[in-house]
Amino acid sequence: MGLTRRRRPHLAILAVAVGIMILSLAGVLIANAAGVVPTALQIPPWKIPPPSMAPPGPALHPTWPIPVFTAGPEGPCVNPGFTLPTGIVATHQGPFATQSFEITTMWRGWVGTDLISVYAGATSRDGQASPDLAAVRMYEENENASHCGYDENLLGDYTLTGNKLLTITAVSGTVMSLKANDGTTVMFNLQTKSFH
């Protein structure tokens, strides 16, 4: 009998420990199923915003939110929750060949009710030579047919004679400030599409 009594406390402790483990596991499974706190592994990569490549500053922070589309008539989007970055971005890539237009910076934001993208840099005078004429290239971003993103429609190239390259430095309302290669600051009106 002495041996039987010694085993009972150990069995009771073992039973309590197993019960605690089962309850803990059930709690974790319920919390994960409910999505209470997503872990890094639960967030799809396309929902994680890319880090800004532009240096911090008040003019570089977006002021207008971009709408998010999660489903279209054809069904769910490939990248639900995808949003376009807004504000000034230091980039050398655009929706066109870089042989005809050299990009220094781009800006995306709202001008009235239109979502506009502006690429600053230089264009070639004849489309064949290397870019050497200061210019901005404007696109209007339109919601695509699947309601899952945007298509860019070219509005035009706007050149500034006497300079070879432009860089966007700030945007206030409908006026964009650009720095020319000679160090001067020029203004571009986003509504009238003209330098002044």
N, C-alpha and C positions, 0 to 999 in steps of 0.2 A: 503493500500500500504506500509506502514512503516514496516509491518511484513514480507512482501514478500522480500523487499530489504535486511533485516537482514539475511534471510535464504540463499540467494544466495552466500555470501562470505563463509559461513560454508560449503555449498555444494561444492563450488570450492576447498576449502582446503581438504575436505573429498575425492573428486575425485582425487586430486593430490596425497594424501597419499596412496590411493588404487592403483593408477598407479605406484607409486614408489615401493610398495610391490610386485606388479605383475612382474615388471621388475627385481627386486632383485631375486625373486623366479625363474624366467626364467633363469637368469644368473647362479644361483647355479645349476639348473638342467642341463643346457648346459655344464657347467664345469665338473660336475660329469660324464655326459654321455661321454664326450671326454676323461675323465681320466687324466685331467691336473695335479692334485695333489692328489695321492691316500692317503686316510686316513688309520689309523691302521686297521680299520674294512675291508678295501678293499684288504689288503694283505693276501693271504692265509697262514695259519700257516706253511705249508711245505716249503714256500719260505723264511721264517725268519730263518737265520742261528742260530744254538744253540750257547750259550756262551761257550767260551773255558774254560775247567776245569783246564788247565795247567797254572802255574804262568807265567807272562809275561817275555820275554827275547828274545834276538836276535835269539837263536837257535830254539825257539818254533814257530816262524812265518813261514808260508809256503812260499816257493819261486816259486812253480810251480802251475799253475792253473789246476783244474780238469775239463775235458770237461763236458758240460751240454747237456743232451739229452731231447728233448721235445716230440718226437713222434717216434713210431716204426711201423713195418709192420702191427701190430695188431691194431693200432690206437693210440690215445693219451695216455701218461703215466698217472699212478695213481697220481704220485707226480711230475708234470712237473717242471723242473728247479732244481731238487734235486742235490746237489753236495756232494761229500764225503769230510770230513775235511782232511786237509793235515798238516804235521808237527808232533810234539811230543804231545801226549795227555796222561795225567795221568788218567788211567782207570784200572778197574779190570775185564772188560768184553771183551770177544772175541767171535769168531764164533765156539767155542768148549767148552767142559765141563771143568770147573775150577778145578775139582778133579784131573785131570791129568796134568794140567799146571796152575801154579799160575802167574797171570799177574801183573806187577808193572806199566808198561808204554807201549805205542805202538807208532809207527811212520808209516806214510803213505806218499809216494812221488814217484817221478819218478827215476828209475835207467835205464838210456838209454831211450829206448822207452817203457819200461814196468812200469806199475803202481804196486808198491809193498807195502804190509803191513807187518810190523815186530812187533811181540809181544815179549817183554822182561820179564823175570822173572825166573821161575824155573819149571822143569819137574820132573816127578817121574822116577826112574830108570827102573822100570818094568811095569809102567802103572797102578799099583794097590796101591802102597804106596802113602803117601802124597808127594807132590813135594819137592825135596831137592837137585836137581842138576841144577846149573845155566845154562840157555839156552835162545836162541831166536828161535821163530817159525816164518817162513816166508811164506807169501801167495802172489800169483800173482792175481791182480784184473783184470778180463776180462769183457768186455762189454757183457751184457746178450743179449739173442735173441730178446727181445723186444726193445733194444736200449734205455732202460729207466734206466739203472743202471749197477751194476757190480756183478759178481759172483766171489767168492774167491776160488782159487785152491791152495792146500797145496804144497809148494815147499820142506819143510822139517823142522826138528828140528835140531839145531846146539848147542851142549853142550860145556860147559867150565868146565873141571875137576878142583877140588880144591876149588870151590866156590859153594855157595848154592843159590844165588839170584843175578840177574842183573837188573839194571835200566838204561834206555836210558837217556843220558845227552845232546847229540848233534849229528848232522849229517852234514858232510861237503862233498859234492860231493858223492862219493860212499863209504865213510868211516864213520861208526857209532861209536861214543864214548859211552861206558857204564861204569857205576860204579858198582863194585862188592860189595858183602856184607862185605868184609874185608876192604873196602875203596879204593882199588886200581882201577885204570882206565884201561880198556882193549879196544881194537879196534876190530871192526868186519867189514870185507870188504863185501859190499853188492853185488858185482859182482862175486867174487870168493867164496862167502859164507863160509868164514873161519875167525877164530880169529887170531890176530897177535899182 
